[in-house]
């Protein structure tokens, strides 16, 4: 185990821990003694029908989701909804390579699929909260992958689904991008096959990984308009050194890799023998598919292809100058448009 | 010196060599005893006014340009035009780190700018051929950078300019992409600061570099439509392993880095104190600016911004499913549209 202060309650809490026990994994094997960290905003009503589930994205935590999406006056208002934010497996807070002791620590942590997260979350939602139906599942990026998986796996349990900037089945192009992210880390000699003593031994690989996020994460127009000046930097070099590098280099490399492999392999058609129309056709939720118009890897066209296969869905693309990292919510108009969509969706029966 | 069979006359010849002598470099210092390799197709007429100059792109050679763009019935028809294809400095055939002996070999090869190439090419064109005015300068990608530099540096010498899929001044976003390409190579321990004994010692870095080219070089739609099937592969993995990897991994790492640094720093405003409007305003050539609509890093919007600053120019975007690597010319319609543009341009006074 490695004590990485980034993942502390001080930084990303408060959270509670659900002891999910042993989880049989889709790809084979068992994840032992799974700890699922979650945070709750608002109160579950007597009918238990006001619950919203928010899974996390790559590198995200329950605190990040709270800060971006939850609050009084927002679509996700704790005064009305009981919002359960759950940290995905491997995100550094729920069970992850660096915070697991013993036989599954570090490089020995097993391969996790998105579906494993969703089955563990199902256990949390039903056993801890006694919820039979979620009013909404909402997630961005890898959170969208989990949202799709929920809607396909448990169609009667998801009343509404709002996948933001993500795919139900990952594309070949996006897989190649994720491979470059993984290879930036694993190619660092300091990575040592996953058995480093500190994430700082992988600093060079993490910095290369951060630069790939700049190239593909933002949009070309973000740079053309020098939108990084809005972050109070004077040059792209300073933006990279003082924003992108500090964002990614404190993270645990094995943690990023568990998430990246999940992202890479995200595919709801594992439930339908590879048939995407069959998988998405199972969805009973009112679904708003929300790609970001400038996203370089979760592309509008690819999201539209999926939306067309979902029975009760609408296509609700969002504008951002930021590309995929418009998810960072630096544009008030982006968050307002997102909330308007979520309010529309929550108003549907 | 390293004998790399990729760069042989058998593979990429025939070419001739111009001994350009010592070249004072924009970034400082001197490149000694520059050998500029070039190939000529067609015959210079008595008026010496039918010459077309074609510089090469990143990884490109005079043979590649010939195969893609030159031939009977093409816009660049040797029956009418005298087409001079010149290998850029550092491309592995003209003077490059691995084919240079002595004090400037390998890691000691100096930093080259696009303007250095253009001044050396000017010497070739005037001293060897006695040409006072080029009917056309045409180049794609880094060839477009050289085309722009020619038109700005020698406005009275360039009657027509056809920059295809490239910028006059590189963008911040594209610089970040080029940095990831360079870092994929230099981070390989086998690179050894540029002093490897064989490019095969850098095979892992070259393969990561090839994967970055897949992510950014092609378009997302290329993968969505599985256009790689047109190359007779059965999976993306096979396409990567049998096309992209074999394309890039035989190349010399230092050679790629010399070109990448040039590409990164490409900027005609070095001639006008950073003023893009002033630089492009100098151009007297009839100019067709031709971005590729699906290009992920030489973007249509950024090319359009430059075109608007060029006095006698037209915006002539080309369609390809292939993104930037539409330049590989795998679509007959792309090459036909390009030739139509070039014919239109060559018909202008």
Interface residues (C-beta under 8 A of the other chain):
Chain A: X171 X172 X173 X175 X176 X177 X179 X180 X183 X184 X187 X188 X189 X204 X205 X208 X211 X212 X214 X215 X216 X218 X220 X221 X222 X223 X224 X226 X236 X240 X296 X297 X299 X301 X302 X305
Chain B: X171 X172 X173 X175 X176 X177 X179 X180 X183 X184 X187 X188 X189 X204 X205 X208 X211 X212 X214 X215 X216 X218 X220 X221 X222 X223 X224 X226 X236 X240 X296 X297 X299 X301 X302 X305
